[in-house]
Amino acid sequence: MVLLTGYQINELIYSDSKTLVHRAIRELDKMPVVIKVLRREYPTFYELMRFRNLTFPVKS
């Protein structure tokens, strides 16, 4: 389970060999959020660049 200060992780909604995606609540304002994290503790430079380029905030 992922632990992030300021967020209450509720459930795992997607998992593959490189990433985990969780549904969570931001404790500051109780807003629902989706958090995507890399599975590996020490990813390669290529994995970091790919993750950065594919991840962006979404507003509804």
HELIX and SHEET records of a PDB file:
HELIX    1   1 PHE A   45  LEU A   54  1                                  10    
SHEET    1   A 3 TYR A   7  SER A  15  0                                        
SHEET    2   A 3 THR A  19  ARG A  26 -1                                        
SHEET    3   A 3 MET A  31  LEU A  38 -1                                        
END                                                                             
